[in-house]
Amino acid sequence: MAAPGPPPPTSHAPPDVPSGLALFLTTPFAFFLPELVFGFWVWVLVSATHVANPLLQGWVLYVSLTSFLISLMFLLSYLIGFYKRYESWRVLDSLYHGTTGILYMSAAVLQAHATIVSEDKDLGNYMTNTAATFFAFITTLLYVLHAFSIYYH
């Protein structure tokens, strides 16, 4: 009787997933870096503003920071080849990016509301909120495009 141990890694990964830095040149995976960069700017800009309504912008910070960290883990798992061990990795990736796109849309709308509310107060705060709103909608679009491109690829 064989000793129980971890299952051997499977090779169920699709053959079209490149390894290393070539990952950033393929269609579904090229969205990782822009998602990370724009998502980074969302939480940096929101945290740099005077928060008028903590509940609204707290959700924006939560969504943007959590999405940044999980997307970074997905990117690292693709770069080091961790995805090759599981056959349903692409389904998980597509579901994550689709769900994050929906959550980011709610965060972007709340950030737009916070921007409208801050319009009459401080001009510098308003401009920072406007930039955060812009980056939040761009990041939403990137997450949705990533989810659809992985699903249809």
DSSP file with accessible surface (Angstrom, degrees, kcal/mol):
  #  RESIDUE AA STRUCTURE BP1 BP2  ACC     N-H-->O    O-->H-N    N-H-->O    O-->H-N    TCO  KAPPA ALPHA  PHI   PSI    X-CA   Y-CA   Z-CA
    1    1 A M              0   0  238      0, 0.0     2,-0.1     0, 0.0     0, 0.0   0.000 360.0 360.0 360.0 132.1    0.0    0.0    0.0
    2    2 A A        -     0   0   90      1,-0.1     3,-0.0     3,-0.0     0, 0.0  -0.403 360.0-105.7 -75.4 148.0    1.4    3.4   -1.0
    3    3 A A        -     0   0   92     -2,-0.1     2,-0.2     1,-0.1    -1,-0.1  -0.543  38.5-112.5 -72.5 133.2    2.0    6.0    1.6
    4    4 A P        +     0   0  134      0, 0.0    -1,-0.1     0, 0.0     0, 0.0  -0.464  55.2 143.4 -67.8 139.5   -0.6    8.8    1.5
    5    5 A G        -     0   0   56     -2,-0.2    -3,-0.0    -3,-0.0     0, 0.0  -0.900  54.3 -49.7-157.4-175.1    0.8   12.1    0.4
    6    6 A P        -     0   0  121      0, 0.0     0, 0.0     0, 0.0     0, 0.0  -0.374  66.3-101.0 -67.8 146.2   -0.1   15.1   -1.6
    7    7 A P        -     0   0  110      0, 0.0     3,-0.1     0, 0.0     0, 0.0  -0.347  43.5-100.7 -65.4 149.4   -1.4   14.4   -5.1
    8    8 A P        -     0   0  104      0, 0.0     2,-0.1     0, 0.0    -3,-0.0  -0.371  45.5 -93.4 -68.4 150.0    1.1   14.8   -7.9
    9    9 A P        -     0   0   89      0, 0.0     2,-0.2     0, 0.0    76,-0.2  -0.393  43.0-141.2 -63.0 139.6    0.9   18.0   -9.9
   10   10 A T        -     0   0   52     75,-0.4     3,-0.2    74,-0.2    76,-0.1  -0.615  10.2-135.0 -99.0 163.7   -1.3   17.6  -13.0
   11   11 A S        +     0   0  114     -2,-0.2    74,-0.1     1,-0.2    73,-0.1  -0.334  62.3 125.0-112.0  49.2   -0.7   19.1  -16.3
   12   12 A H        +     0   0   99     72,-0.7    -1,-0.2     2,-0.1    73,-0.1   0.362  36.5 119.5 -87.3   2.5   -4.2   20.4  -16.9
   13   13 A A  S    S-     0   0   24     71,-0.3    74,-0.1    -3,-0.2    71,-0.1  -0.463  76.6-101.8 -68.0 141.0   -3.1   23.9  -17.6
   14   14 A P    >   -     0   0   35      0, 0.0     3,-1.3     0, 0.0    -1,-0.1  -0.339  23.6-128.7 -61.7 144.1   -3.9   25.2  -21.0
   15   15 A P  T 3  S+     0   0  137      0, 0.0    -2,-0.1     0, 0.0    -3,-0.0   0.671 101.2  69.5 -69.8 -14.3   -1.0   25.1  -23.4
   16   16 A D  T 3  S+     0   0   67      2,-0.1    -3,-0.0    10,-0.0     0, 0.0   0.382  71.5 100.4 -88.6   7.0   -1.6   28.8  -24.4
   17   17 A V    <   -     0   0   11     -3,-1.3     6,-0.1     9,-0.0     2,-0.0  -0.811  67.0-148.8 -90.8 109.5   -0.5   30.2  -21.0
   18   18 A P        -     0   0   29      0, 0.0     2,-0.3     0, 0.0    -2,-0.1  -0.327   9.1-125.7 -74.2 163.3    3.1   31.4  -21.5
   19   19 A S    >   -     0   0   86      3,-0.1     3,-1.0    61,-0.0    60,-0.1  -0.751  64.1  -0.1-108.2 156.9    5.6   31.3  -18.7
   20   20 A G  G >  S-     0   0   31     59,-0.5     3,-1.4    58,-0.3     4,-0.2  -0.328 124.3 -17.7  72.4-146.2    7.7   34.1  -17.3
   21   21 A L  G >  S+     0   0  137      1,-0.3     3,-1.3     2,-0.2    -1,-0.2   0.654 121.9  77.3 -74.8 -13.9    7.6   37.6  -18.7
   22   22 A A  G X  S+     0   0   48     -3,-1.0     3,-1.5     1,-0.2     4,-0.3   0.668  77.4  79.1 -67.2 -13.4    5.9   36.5  -21.9
   23   23 A L  G X  S+     0   0    0     -3,-1.4     3,-1.2     1,-0.3    -1,-0.2   0.855  84.4  59.6 -60.4 -34.0    2.8   36.3  -19.8
   24   24 A F  G <  S+     0   0   46     -3,-1.3    -1,-0.3     1,-0.3    -2,-0.2   0.533  99.0  58.5 -76.5  -4.3    2.4   40.1  -20.1
   25   25 A L  G <  S+     0   0  152     -3,-1.5    -1,-0.3    -4,-0.1     2,-0.2   0.439  86.9  90.5-103.7  -2.6    2.2   39.9  -23.9
   26   26 A T  S <> S-     0   0   39     -3,-1.2     4,-1.6    -4,-0.3    -9,-0.0  -0.661  83.2-112.3 -96.4 157.0   -0.9   37.6  -24.2
   27   27 A T  T  4 S+     0   0   95     -2,-0.2     3,-0.4     1,-0.2     4,-0.3   0.913 106.9  34.4 -59.2 -58.1   -4.4   38.8  -24.3
   28   28 A P  T >4 S+     0   0    0      0, 0.0     3,-0.6     0, 0.0    -1,-0.2   0.879 122.8  45.1 -72.0 -27.1   -6.1   37.7  -21.1
   29   29 A F  G >4 S+     0   0    1      1,-0.2     3,-1.3    -6,-0.2     4,-0.4   0.599  91.6  79.0 -93.1  -8.9   -3.0   38.1  -18.9
   30   30 A A  G 3< S+     0   0   38     -4,-1.6    -1,-0.2    -3,-0.4     3,-0.2   0.641  83.2  68.9 -71.8 -11.3   -1.9   41.5  -20.2
   31   31 A F  G <> S+     0   0   43     -3,-0.6     4,-2.2    -4,-0.3    -1,-0.2   0.616  78.3  82.0 -79.9 -14.1   -4.6   43.1  -18.0
   32   32 A F  H <> S+     0   0    0     -3,-1.3     4,-2.4     2,-0.2     5,-0.2   0.945  91.4  44.4 -59.7 -51.9   -2.7   42.2  -14.8
   33   33 A L  H  > S+     0   0   78     -4,-0.4     4,-2.8    -3,-0.2     5,-0.2   0.931 114.6  47.2 -64.7 -45.6   -0.3   45.1  -14.7
   34   34 A P  H  > S+     0   0   43      0, 0.0     4,-2.8     0, 0.0     5,-0.4   0.908 111.7  52.7 -62.6 -36.0   -2.8   47.8  -15.6
   35   35 A E  H  X S+     0   0    1     -4,-2.2     4,-2.2     1,-0.2     5,-0.2   0.931 112.7  44.6 -60.9 -43.8   -5.2   46.4  -13.0
   36   36 A L  H  X S+     0   0   12     -4,-2.4     4,-2.2    -5,-0.2    -1,-0.2   0.918 115.8  46.0 -67.7 -42.2   -2.5   46.6  -10.4
   37   37 A V  H  X S+     0   0   75     -4,-2.8     4,-2.1     2,-0.2    -2,-0.2   0.959 118.1  40.4 -68.0 -49.7   -1.3   50.1  -11.4
   38   38 A F  H  X S+     0   0   57     -4,-2.8     4,-1.8    -5,-0.2    -1,-0.2   0.885 115.8  51.5 -68.8 -37.8   -4.7   51.7  -11.6
   39   39 A G  H  X S+     0   0    1     -4,-2.2     4,-1.9    -5,-0.4     5,-0.2   0.891 107.8  53.6 -63.5 -37.7   -6.0   49.8   -8.5
   40   40 A F  H  X S+     0   0   79     -4,-2.2     4,-2.1    -5,-0.2     5,-0.2   0.929 108.1  49.9 -60.5 -44.4   -2.9   51.1   -6.6
   41   41 A W  H  X S+     0   0  111     -4,-2.1     4,-2.5     1,-0.2     5,-0.3   0.845 105.8  58.0 -66.1 -31.7   -3.8   54.7   -7.6
   42   42 A V  H  X S+     0   0    0     -4,-1.8     4,-2.5     2,-0.2     5,-0.3   0.976 111.7  38.3 -62.3 -52.8   -7.4   54.3   -6.5
   43   43 A W  H  X S+     0   0   57     -4,-1.9     4,-1.8     1,-0.2    -2,-0.2   0.846 116.4  52.0 -74.4 -25.8   -6.5   53.4   -2.9
   44   44 A V  H  X S+     0   0   39     -4,-2.1     4,-1.1    -5,-0.2    -1,-0.2   0.945 113.7  43.8 -69.9 -43.9   -3.6   55.8   -2.7
   45   45 A L  H  X S+     0   0   26     -4,-2.5     4,-0.6    -5,-0.2    -2,-0.2   0.900 114.4  49.0 -69.4 -39.2   -5.7   58.7   -3.9
   46   46 A V  H >< S+     0   0    0     -4,-2.5     3,-1.0    -5,-0.3    -1,-0.2   0.920 111.8  49.0 -66.8 -39.6   -8.7   57.8   -1.7
   47   47 A S  H 3< S+     0   0   70     -4,-1.8    -1,-0.2    -5,-0.3    -2,-0.2   0.738 107.1  57.8 -72.8 -16.2   -6.5   57.5    1.3
   48   48 A A  H 3< S+     0   0   74     -4,-1.1    -1,-0.2    -3,-0.2    -2,-0.2   0.578  95.3  82.7 -87.1  -9.2   -4.9   60.9    0.5
   49   49 A T  S << S-     0   0   14     -3,-1.0     2,-0.7    -4,-0.6    76,-0.1  -0.478  92.3-101.0 -92.1 165.1   -8.2   62.7    0.6
   50   50 A H        -     0   0  139     -2,-0.1     2,-0.8     1,-0.0    -2,-0.1  -0.764  43.1-132.5 -80.1 115.6  -10.1   64.1    3.5
   51   51 A V        +     0   0   55     -2,-0.7    -1,-0.0     1,-0.2    -4,-0.0  -0.621  29.6 177.3 -79.5 110.7  -12.8   61.4    4.0
   52   52 A A  S    S+     0   0   46     -2,-0.8    -1,-0.2     1,-0.3    62,-0.0   0.868  79.3  27.9 -80.0 -39.1  -16.1   63.1    4.3
   53   53 A N     >  -     0   0   71      1,-0.1     4,-2.0     2,-0.0     5,-0.4  -0.885  69.5-168.5-125.5  99.2  -18.2   59.9    4.5
   54   54 A P  H  > S+     0   0   92      0, 0.0     4,-1.8     0, 0.0     5,-0.2   0.802  84.2  58.0 -62.4 -29.4  -16.1   57.1    6.0
   55   55 A L  H  > S+     0   0  145      2,-0.2     4,-1.4     3,-0.2     5,-0.1   0.936 110.4  42.2 -67.7 -43.0  -18.7   54.4    5.1
   56   56 A L  H  > S+     0   0   24     -3,-0.4     4,-1.6     1,-0.2     3,-0.2   0.969 121.8  37.1 -67.0 -55.4  -18.6   55.2    1.4
   57   57 A Q  H  X S+     0   0    3     -4,-2.0     4,-2.4     1,-0.2    -1,-0.2   0.740 109.4  63.9 -76.7 -18.2  -14.9   55.6    1.0
   58   58 A G  H  X S+     0   0   35     -4,-1.8     4,-2.5    -5,-0.4    -1,-0.2   0.900 103.9  48.4 -65.9 -39.1  -14.1   52.9    3.4
   59   59 A W  H  X S+     0   0   86     -4,-1.4     4,-2.8    -3,-0.2     5,-0.3   0.905 109.9  51.9 -65.7 -40.4  -15.8   50.5    1.0
   60   60 A V  H  X S+     0   0    1     -4,-1.6     4,-2.6     1,-0.2     5,-0.3   0.937 111.8  46.3 -61.7 -44.5  -13.7   51.9   -1.8
   61   61 A L  H  X S+     0   0   53     -4,-2.4     4,-2.5     2,-0.2     5,-0.4   0.914 112.8  50.2 -63.8 -41.9  -10.5   51.4    0.1
   62   62 A Y  H  X S+     0   0  135     -4,-2.5     4,-2.4     2,-0.2     5,-0.3   0.950 114.3  43.2 -61.9 -48.9  -11.5   47.9    1.1
   63   63 A V  H  X S+     0   0    3     -4,-2.8     4,-2.4     1,-0.2     5,-0.2   0.942 117.3  45.4 -64.7 -45.9  -12.4   46.8   -2.5
   64   64 A S  H  X S+     0   0    0     -4,-2.6     4,-2.0    -5,-0.3    -2,-0.2   0.921 117.0  42.8 -69.3 -41.0   -9.3   48.5   -4.0
   65   65 A L  H  X S+     0   0   73     -4,-2.5     4,-2.3    -5,-0.3    -1,-0.2   0.933 116.9  46.1 -72.2 -42.7   -6.8   47.2   -1.5
   66   66 A T  H  X S+     0   0   44     -4,-2.4     4,-2.6    -5,-0.4     5,-0.3   0.924 114.1  48.8 -65.0 -42.9   -8.2   43.7   -1.3
   67   67 A S  H  X S+     0   0    6     -4,-2.4     4,-2.5    -5,-0.3     5,-0.2   0.888 109.7  53.2 -63.9 -38.7   -8.4   43.4   -5.1
   68   68 A F  H  X S+     0   0   39     -4,-2.0     4,-2.1    -5,-0.2    -2,-0.2   0.946 112.0  44.2 -60.8 -47.2   -4.9   44.7   -5.4
   69   69 A L  H  X S+     0   0   92     -4,-2.3     4,-2.0     2,-0.2    -2,-0.2   0.920 115.9  45.4 -68.0 -42.4   -3.5   42.1   -3.1
   70   70 A I  H  X S+     0   0   54     -4,-2.6     4,-2.4     2,-0.2    -1,-0.2   0.910 113.1  50.6 -69.6 -39.0   -5.5   39.1   -4.5
   71   71 A S  H  X S+     0   0    0     -4,-2.5     4,-2.6    -5,-0.3    -1,-0.2   0.884 108.3  53.3 -64.6 -36.1   -4.6   40.2   -8.1
   72   72 A L  H  X S+     0   0   61     -4,-2.1     4,-2.5    -5,-0.2    -1,-0.2   0.909 108.6  49.5 -63.9 -39.6   -1.0   40.4   -7.1
   73   73 A M  H  X S+     0   0  120     -4,-2.0     4,-2.3     2,-0.2    -2,-0.2   0.903 110.7  50.0 -66.3 -39.8   -1.2   36.8   -5.8
   74   74 A F  H  X S+     0   0   18     -4,-2.4     4,-1.9     2,-0.2    -2,-0.2   0.925 111.2  49.5 -61.5 -44.9   -2.9   35.7   -9.0
   75   75 A L  H  X S+     0   0    9     -4,-2.6     4,-2.4     1,-0.2    -2,-0.2   0.935 111.7  47.7 -61.0 -45.9   -0.1   37.3  -11.0
   76   76 A L  H  X S+     0   0   89     -4,-2.5     4,-2.4     1,-0.2     6,-0.3   0.879 108.6  55.0 -64.3 -35.9    2.6   35.7   -8.9
   77   77 A S  H  X>S+     0   0   10     -4,-2.3     5,-1.7     1,-0.2     6,-1.0   0.867 110.7  45.8 -66.9 -33.4    0.9   32.3   -9.2
   78   78 A Y  H  <5S+     0   0    2     -4,-1.9   -58,-0.3     3,-0.2    -2,-0.2   0.881 112.0  51.5 -72.5 -38.8    1.0   32.7  -13.0
   79   79 A L  H  <5S+     0   0   54     -4,-2.4   -59,-0.5     1,-0.2    -2,-0.2   0.880 116.3  38.5 -67.4 -36.3    4.6   33.8  -13.0
   80   80 A I  H  <5S-     0   0  137     -4,-2.4    -1,-0.2    -5,-0.2    -2,-0.2   0.514 113.3-114.2 -94.4  -3.0    5.9   30.9  -10.9
   81   81 A G  T ><5 +     0   0   19     -4,-0.7     3,-1.3    -3,-0.2     4,-0.2   0.672  69.2 139.1  85.2  18.3    3.6   28.3  -12.6
   82   82 A F  G > < +     0   0   79     -5,-1.7     3,-1.7    -6,-0.3     4,-0.2   0.814  62.2  70.9 -64.7 -28.8    1.4   27.5   -9.6
   83   83 A Y  G >  S+     0   0    8     -6,-1.0     3,-1.3     1,-0.3     6,-0.3   0.722  80.9  75.4 -62.9 -18.7   -1.7   27.4  -11.8
   84   84 A K  G <  S+     0   0   98     -3,-1.3   -72,-0.7     1,-0.3   -71,-0.3   0.699  84.3  65.3 -69.9 -16.4   -0.4   24.1  -13.4
   85   85 A R  G <  S+     0   0  134     -3,-1.7     2,-0.4    -4,-0.2   -75,-0.4   0.670  99.2  54.4 -80.0 -17.8   -1.4   22.1  -10.3
   86   86 A Y    X   -     0   0  113     -3,-1.3     3,-0.9    -4,-0.2    -1,-0.1  -0.967  62.7-155.0-125.8 135.2   -5.1   22.7  -10.6
   87   87 A E  T 3  S+     0   0  143     -2,-0.4     3,-0.3     1,-0.2     4,-0.2   0.716  94.7  52.9 -81.5 -19.2   -7.3   22.0  -13.6
   88   88 A S  T 3> S+     0   0   74      1,-0.2     4,-2.0     2,-0.1    -1,-0.2   0.086  72.6 114.3-101.9  26.2  -10.0   24.5  -12.7
   89   89 A W  H <> S+     0   0   31     -3,-0.9     4,-2.6    -6,-0.3    -1,-0.2   0.892  74.3  51.1 -65.4 -39.3   -7.6   27.5  -12.3
   90   90 A R  H  > S+     0   0   42     -3,-0.3     4,-2.6     2,-0.2    -1,-0.2   0.863 108.3  52.2 -69.8 -32.9   -9.0   29.4  -15.2
   91   91 A V  H  > S+     0   0   91      2,-0.2     4,-2.7     1,-0.2     5,-0.2   0.937 111.2  47.6 -65.8 -43.9  -12.5   29.1  -14.0
   92   92 A L  H  X S+     0   0   87     -4,-2.0     4,-2.6     2,-0.2    -2,-0.2   0.924 112.4  49.7 -61.7 -42.6  -11.4   30.5  -10.6
   93   93 A D  H  X S+     0   0    0     -4,-2.6     4,-2.4     2,-0.2     5,-0.2   0.924 112.5  46.7 -63.0 -44.2   -9.5   33.3  -12.3
   94   94 A S  H  X S+     0   0   19     -4,-2.6     4,-2.3     1,-0.2     5,-0.2   0.919 113.6  48.1 -66.1 -42.1  -12.5   34.2  -14.4
   95   95 A L  H  X S+     0   0  111     -4,-2.7     4,-2.5     2,-0.2     5,-0.2   0.904 112.0  50.3 -65.2 -40.2  -14.9   34.1  -11.5
   96   96 A Y  H  X S+     0   0   30     -4,-2.6     4,-2.7    -5,-0.2     5,-0.2   0.952 113.2  44.2 -62.6 -48.5  -12.6   36.2   -9.3
   97   97 A H  H  X S+     0   0    0     -4,-2.4     4,-2.0     2,-0.2    50,-0.2   0.861 114.0  50.4 -69.5 -32.7  -12.1   38.9  -12.0
   98   98 A G  H  X S+     0   0   26     -4,-2.3     4,-1.8    -5,-0.2    -1,-0.2   0.937 113.4  44.9 -66.8 -45.7  -15.9   39.0  -12.8
   99   99 A T  H  X S+     0   0   77     -4,-2.5     4,-2.6     1,-0.2    -2,-0.2   0.913 113.2  50.7 -63.8 -41.6  -16.8   39.3   -9.1
  100  100 A T  H  X S+     0   0    6     -4,-2.7     4,-2.9    -5,-0.2    -1,-0.2   0.870 105.9  56.4 -66.2 -34.3  -14.1   41.9   -8.6
  101  101 A G  H  X S+     0   0    2     -4,-2.0     4,-1.8    42,-0.2    -1,-0.2   0.917 109.4  46.1 -61.0 -41.2  -15.4   43.9  -11.6
  102  102 A I  H  X S+     0   0  126     -4,-1.8     4,-1.9     2,-0.2    -2,-0.2   0.934 114.5  46.9 -66.9 -45.1  -18.9   44.0  -10.0
  103  103 A L  H  X S+     0   0   64     -4,-2.6     4,-2.2     1,-0.2    -2,-0.2   0.895 111.6  51.5 -64.2 -38.8  -17.4   45.0   -6.6
  104  104 A Y  H  X S+     0   0    1     -4,-2.9     4,-2.8     2,-0.2    -1,-0.2   0.844 105.5  55.9 -67.3 -32.9  -15.2   47.7   -8.3
  105  105 A M  H  X S+     0   0   86     -4,-1.8     4,-2.3     2,-0.2    -1,-0.2   0.928 108.6  47.1 -64.4 -41.9  -18.3   49.1  -10.1
  106  106 A S  H  X S+     0   0   46     -4,-1.9     4,-2.2     1,-0.2    -2,-0.2   0.916 113.9  48.2 -64.4 -39.8  -20.0   49.6   -6.7
  107  107 A A  H  X S+     0   0    0     -4,-2.2     4,-2.5     1,-0.2    -2,-0.2   0.896 110.2  51.6 -66.6 -38.9  -16.9   51.2   -5.3
  108  108 A A  H  X S+     0   0    0     -4,-2.8     4,-2.3     2,-0.2    -2,-0.2   0.901 110.1  48.9 -65.8 -39.5  -16.5   53.4   -8.3
  109  109 A V  H  X S+     0   0   79     -4,-2.3     4,-2.2     2,-0.2    -2,-0.2   0.922 112.6  47.9 -66.5 -41.7  -20.1   54.6   -8.0
  110  110 A L  H  X S+     0   0   51     -4,-2.2     4,-2.3     2,-0.2    -2,-0.2   0.891 111.4  50.7 -65.9 -36.4  -19.7   55.3   -4.3
  111  111 A Q  H  X S+     0   0    0     -4,-2.5     4,-2.1     2,-0.2    -1,-0.2   0.884 108.1  52.7 -68.1 -36.3  -16.4   57.2   -5.0
  112  112 A A  H  X S+     0   0   25     -4,-2.3     4,-2.3     2,-0.2    -2,-0.2   0.907 109.2  49.8 -63.9 -39.1  -18.2   59.2   -7.7
  113  113 A H  H  X S+     0   0   93     -4,-2.2     4,-2.4     1,-0.2    -2,-0.2   0.920 109.6  50.4 -64.3 -42.7  -20.8   60.1   -5.1
  114  114 A A  H  X S+     0   0    8     -4,-2.3     4,-1.8     1,-0.2    -1,-0.2   0.858 109.8  52.3 -63.5 -32.8  -18.1   61.1   -2.6
  115  115 A T  H  < S+     0   0   10     -4,-2.1     4,-0.3     2,-0.2    -2,-0.2   0.924 109.1  48.4 -68.4 -43.0  -16.6   63.3   -5.3
  116  116 A I  H >< S+     0   0  110     -4,-2.3     3,-1.1     1,-0.2     4,-0.3   0.910 111.4  50.5 -64.4 -39.3  -19.9   65.0   -6.0
  117  117 A V  H >< S+     0   0   60     -4,-2.4     3,-0.6     1,-0.2    -1,-0.2   0.880 110.2  49.9 -66.3 -35.3  -20.4   65.6   -2.2
  118  118 A S  G >< S+     0   0    2     -4,-1.8     3,-0.7     1,-0.2     4,-0.3   0.431  83.7  96.2 -85.4   5.2  -16.8   67.1   -1.9
  119  119 A E  G <  S+     0   0  104     -3,-1.1    -1,-0.2    -4,-0.3    -2,-0.1   0.859  84.7  44.7 -64.7 -37.0  -17.3   69.5   -4.8
  120  120 A D  G <  S+     0   0  148     -3,-0.6    -1,-0.2    -4,-0.3    -2,-0.1   0.601 110.8  55.7 -84.7 -10.4  -18.3   72.5   -2.7
  121  121 A K  S <  S-     0   0  136     -3,-0.7     2,-0.5     1,-0.3    -2,-0.1   0.856 110.3  -0.5 -91.4 -95.7  -15.6   72.1    0.0
  122  122 A D     >  -     0   0   98     -4,-0.3     4,-2.2     1,-0.1    -1,-0.3  -0.856  52.6-149.8-105.7 130.7  -11.9   72.0   -0.9
  123  123 A L  H  > S+     0   0  117     -2,-0.5     4,-2.5     1,-0.2     5,-0.2   0.900  98.8  50.6 -67.6 -39.2  -10.8   72.2   -4.5
  124  124 A G  H  > S+     0   0   41      2,-0.2     4,-2.1     1,-0.2    -1,-0.2   0.909 111.7  47.8 -64.3 -41.5   -7.6   70.1   -3.9
  125  125 A N  H  > S+     0   0   13      2,-0.2     4,-2.4     1,-0.2    -1,-0.2   0.890 111.0  52.2 -64.2 -39.1   -9.7   67.4   -2.2
  126  126 A Y  H  X S+     0   0   59     -4,-2.2     4,-2.4    -8,-0.2    -2,-0.2   0.915 109.1  49.1 -64.4 -42.8  -12.2   67.5   -5.1
  127  127 A M  H  X S+     0   0  108     -4,-2.5     4,-2.3     2,-0.2    -1,-0.2   0.900 111.3  49.4 -65.2 -39.8   -9.5   67.1   -7.7
  128  128 A T  H  X S+     0   0   41     -4,-2.1     4,-2.3     2,-0.2    -2,-0.2   0.917 112.1  48.3 -65.5 -41.9   -8.0   64.1   -5.8
  129  129 A N  H  X S+     0   0    2     -4,-2.4     4,-2.3     2,-0.2    -2,-0.2   0.873 109.6  53.4 -64.7 -36.5  -11.5   62.5   -5.5
  130  130 A T  H  X S+     0   0   52     -4,-2.4     4,-2.5     2,-0.2    -2,-0.2   0.924 109.5  47.4 -64.2 -43.7  -12.0   63.1   -9.2
  131  131 A A  H  X S+     0   0   34     -4,-2.3     4,-2.6     1,-0.2     5,-0.2   0.911 111.6  51.0 -64.3 -39.8   -8.8   61.3  -10.1
  132  132 A A  H  X S+     0   0    0     -4,-2.3     4,-2.1     1,-0.2    -2,-0.2   0.900 110.3  49.8 -64.5 -38.6   -9.7   58.4   -7.8
  133  133 A T  H  X S+     0   0   18     -4,-2.3     4,-2.2     2,-0.2     5,-0.2   0.928 110.6  49.9 -64.7 -44.6  -13.1   58.2   -9.4
  134  134 A F  H  X S+     0   0  123     -4,-2.5     4,-2.2     1,-0.2    -2,-0.2   0.951 113.2  45.3 -58.7 -49.2  -11.5   58.1  -12.9
  135  135 A F  H  X S+     0   0   43     -4,-2.6     4,-2.6     1,-0.2    -1,-0.2   0.846 109.7  56.4 -66.3 -31.6   -9.1   55.4  -11.9
  136  136 A A  H  X S+     0   0    0     -4,-2.1     4,-2.1    -5,-0.2    -1,-0.2   0.918 109.3  45.0 -67.1 -41.2  -11.8   53.4  -10.2
  137  137 A F  H  X S+     0   0   80     -4,-2.2     4,-2.2     2,-0.2    -2,-0.2   0.895 113.4  50.2 -70.3 -36.9  -13.9   53.3  -13.4
  138  138 A I  H  X S+     0   0   47     -4,-2.2     4,-2.3    -5,-0.2    -2,-0.2   0.926 111.3  49.1 -64.2 -42.6  -10.9   52.4  -15.5
  139  139 A T  H  X S+     0   0    0     -4,-2.6     4,-2.4     2,-0.2    -2,-0.2   0.891 108.3  54.2 -64.9 -38.1  -10.0   49.6  -13.1
  140  140 A T  H  X S+     0   0    5     -4,-2.1     4,-2.3     1,-0.2    -1,-0.2   0.944 108.8  48.5 -58.8 -47.0  -13.5   48.4  -13.2
  141  141 A L  H  X S+     0   0   97     -4,-2.2     4,-2.7     1,-0.2     5,-0.2   0.910 110.4  51.5 -60.7 -41.3  -13.3   48.2  -17.0
  142  142 A L  H  X S+     0   0   21     -4,-2.3     4,-2.4     1,-0.2    -1,-0.2   0.912 109.9  48.5 -64.4 -42.1  -10.0   46.3  -16.8
  143  143 A Y  H  X S+     0   0    1     -4,-2.4     4,-2.3     2,-0.2   -42,-0.2   0.905 113.1  47.6 -65.2 -40.5  -11.4   43.7  -14.4
  144  144 A V  H  X S+     0   0   49     -4,-2.3     4,-2.5    -5,-0.2     5,-0.2   0.934 112.8  48.4 -66.7 -44.1  -14.4   43.1  -16.5
  145  145 A L  H  X S+     0   0   73     -4,-2.7     4,-2.5    -5,-0.2     5,-0.2   0.899 111.1  51.3 -62.3 -39.1  -12.4   42.8  -19.7
  146  146 A H  H  X S+     0   0    0     -4,-2.4     4,-2.2    -5,-0.2     5,-0.2   0.927 110.0  49.1 -63.0 -44.3  -10.0   40.4  -18.0
  147  147 A A  H  X S+     0   0    9     -4,-2.3     4,-2.2   -50,-0.2    -2,-0.2   0.936 114.8  43.9 -62.6 -45.4  -12.9   38.2  -16.8
  148  148 A F  H  X S+     0   0  114     -4,-2.5     4,-2.6     2,-0.2     5,-0.2   0.888 112.2  52.2 -69.0 -37.4  -14.5   38.1  -20.3
  149  149 A S  H  X S+     0   0   22     -4,-2.5     4,-1.0    -5,-0.2    -1,-0.2   0.883 112.6  45.0 -69.9 -33.4  -11.2   37.5  -22.1
  150  150 A I  H  < S+     0   0    7     -4,-2.2    -2,-0.2    -5,-0.2    -1,-0.2   0.912 114.2  50.0 -72.4 -39.2  -10.3   34.6  -19.8
  151  151 A Y  H  < S+     0   0  154     -4,-2.2    -2,-0.2    -5,-0.2    -1,-0.2   0.917 119.8  35.1 -65.1 -42.3  -13.8   33.1  -20.1
  152  152 A Y  H  <        0   0  169     -4,-2.6    -1,-0.2    -5,-0.2    -2,-0.2   0.569 360.0 360.0 -90.6  -8.9  -13.9   33.3  -23.9
  153  153 A H     <        0   0  104     -4,-1.0    -3,-0.0    -5,-0.2    -4,-0.0  -0.403 360.0 360.0 -76.8 360.0  -10.2   32.5  -24.5
